[in-house]
Amino acid sequence: MEYANSYVWLNGPKDPGPMARVPKEKFAAMFAGEQAHYDKALQKRPKSVGVVMGMVTRERARTYGFNYAKWRASIESAIAVNYSQLEALGKTAAGLLSAPGEVHIEADNGTDLRFRLAGPDRRVEVNDGVISDDDLAAGNVDANLPAGAVWTAPFEDSADGTFVCDLPIPQMGRLIEGLAWRFEHGRVTEFTARKNVDLAKVAWDGASGERDMFGSFSLGLNRRARPGFLNSAIVAGAVTVGIGDNRELGGKNQSSYGFLGTLSKATVEIGGNTVIKKGKWAL
């Protein structure tokens, strides 16, 4: 971190299956050991690009029950998106998230969550696959391929209600299903899942700081991406919420813990206007 100015992440391992046999205490120790590197990265802000294709392996598909051919085709299609259209939608979405106002997320699966955007007090990051000079000037140093999401850190203590994921979350060789958070004044008061909630809480017990605070909000932009694999947050109309550390987005939460969950069929109102309806952009 003292000399690297750019990172390219290919990710791994090739086969995540054996991860299910690793004691959770060892994973927690690994996360704790990475904290110093993460803190330094927040100070230096090197450019960083994640190449999701590096994770598309037959072994990972078998472990998580994905159809390998469909998964690979989905990633290739999402990379071949029309980048001019992606950029245009990203600018529109960034404008929505840059203004102060109330957000209401609801869905048929029990999701009913309200919170407030911080407006110009917080940075809005658009992941459109390009780190431009304007991005660098604004502090937006990260991108992914495939790309397609806009992120911000709303007021942390403003979240009230319930957020329930309708997509499984691949984690350490298994799937977390039905992850749900109940928020009161931004703090998580209930943390449940239908299956494998312990995998979402690997570093929870020993975590420092605001591990249980509302942290981030994202909207997906990529109209060629498909949900249900490893990059559901970029799917056009998908809604992602995070808890824990959000300093990367200019938020106030400092913690050794962070976690994200995605909802693919939400209806989202911003400032009283419907911008996403049942998982589809309504603009």
C-alpha positions, -999 to 999 in steps of 0.1 A, spaced: 0 0 0 30 23 4 39 20 -33 9 6 -52 -12 32 -71 -35 8 -88 -51 -27 -82 -67 -52 -105 -86 -79 -86 -92 -112 -103 -104 -129 -71 -106 -165 -61 -102 -193 -51 -110 -214 -81 -130 -238 -59 -148 -223 -28 -162 -256 -17 -135 -264 10 -142 -230 25 -173 -245 42 -150 -266 63 -128 -238 76 -136 -228 112 -154 -195 114 -129 -183 139 -102 -185 113 -122 -165 88 -129 -139 116 -91 -137 122 -85 -133 85 -109 -103 83 -93 -88 114 -59 -92 98 -70 -73 67 -82 -43 87 -49 -24 86 -46 -28 48 -82 -15 44 -76 15 67 -45 24 47 -64 21 14 -90 45 27 -62 70 33 -43 66 0 -73 58 -22 -55 38 -50 -74 30 -82 -90 -4 -81 -108 -25 -107 -125 -58 -100 -127 -83 -129 -156 -106 -120 -149 -130 -148 -120 -143 -127 -146 -158 -104 -165 -177 -131 -153 -212 -126 -170 -246 -130 -160 -255 -95 -177 -224 -80 -208 -230 -102 -210 -265 -89 -205 -255 -52 -233 -229 -54 -256 -247 -77 -252 -222 -106 -256 -232 -143 -221 -226 -154 -230 -218 -191 -257 -194 -181 -235 -177 -155 -207 -172 -180 -230 -160 -207 -246 -135 -182 -212 -121 -173 -201 -118 -209 -233 -101 -219 -231 -77 -190 -196 -67 -200 -208 -60 -235 -234 -35 -223 -238 -2 -241 -215 20 -221 -230 53 -233 -264 42 -221 -250 29 -189 -232 62 -182 -264 82 -190 -285 61 -166 -257 64 -140 -257 102 -142 -295 102 -138 -294 79 -108 -265 99 -93 -286 130 -95 -314 113 -76 -291 102 -49 -273 135 -46 -304 155 -35 -316 153 1 -348 135 5 -366 104 19 -363 70 3 -389 43 7 -382 7 -3 -409 -19 -3 -415 -54 -17 -439 -83 -14 -414 -102 7 -419 -80 37 -395 -53 29 -406 -19 41 -377 5 48 -374 43 50 -343 64 53 -330 98 43 -304 107 18 -276 131 29 -276 151 -3 -244 170 -10 -229 161 24 -221 126 10 -203 114 -21 -223 95 -47 -202 69 -66 -212 56 -101 -196 24 -111 -199 26 -149 -167 6 -157 -145 37 -162 -124 56 -137 -122 90 -154 -104 122 -145 -137 135 -132 -141 104 -110 -106 108 -96 -113 144 -88 -145 134 -69 -127 106 -51 -144 78 -71 -115 54 -75 -132 20 -79 -148 2 -109 -158 -33 -118 -163 -53 -150 -191 -60 -155 -202 -26 -142 -234 -9 -133 -243 5 -99 -246 38 -81 -237 40 -44 -241 64 -15 -240 65 23 -273 80 35 -278 94 71 -269 63 92 -294 69 120 -323 76 96 -332 40 87 -364 25 101 -382 -6 90 -373 -40 75 -351 -50 45 -354 -86 33 -332 -100 5 -349 -121 -22 -316 -134 -36 -293 -160 -21 -259 -147 -10 -229 -170 -19 -206 -170 11 -177 -193 20 -189 -223 0 -226 -221 10 -256 -199 3 -272 -174 28 -310 -174 20 -336 -149 31 -313 -125 49 -333 -98 68 -325 -68 89 -348 -48 111 -337 -12 117 -347 12 144 -331 47 142 -305 32 119 -294 4 142 -300 -33 134 -323 -47 161 -330 -80 143 -305 -99 121 -320 -132 107 -320 -155 76 -339 -185 66 -307 -204 61 -270 -199 71 -273 -166 90 -241 -176 108 -222 -171 75 -233 -134 75 -221 -131 111 -186 -146 109 -169 -114 120 -199 -100 138 -192 -110 174 -158 -96 177 -163 -66 154 -154 -31 165 -173 1 160 -206 6 143 -211 -30 131 -249 -28 134 -255 6 118 -272 13 85 -243 20 61 -250 22 23 -276 22 -4 -271 12 -41 -292 10 -72 -283 -13 -101 -279 1 -137 -268 -27 -160 -297 -38 -182 -279 -69 -196 -269 -83 -162 -290 -111 -147 -297 -117 -110 -289 -148 -89 -251 -151 -93 -223 -132 -76 -229 -97 -90 -267 -91 -85 -261 -55 -72 -254 -43 -108 -286 -57 -123 -308 -28 -135 -334 -21 -109 -317 -41 -81 -315 -25 -47 -286 -32 -23 -284 -21 13 -253 -24 35 -245 -23 72 -213 -16 91 -183 3 78 -191 29 52 -161 51 52 -153 42 16 -184 62 7 -176 91 30 -199 78 57 -194 80 95 -195 42 104 -160 30 114 -160 -8 120 -142 -40 112 -175 -54 99 -195 -48 68 -221 -68 49 -244 -63 19 -278 -77 8 -297 -73 -25 -333 -72 -34 -343 -77 -71 -380 -69 -71 -383 -38 -50 -403 -6 -56 -383 25 -47 -396 60 -41 -372 89 -37 -387 122 -26 -421 108 -32 -415 98 -68 -414 62 -80 -380 56 -97 -381 17 -96 -412 -4 -97 -410 -41 -89 -374 -43 -99 -377 -22 -131 -365 14 -137 -396 36 -140 -378 67 -154 
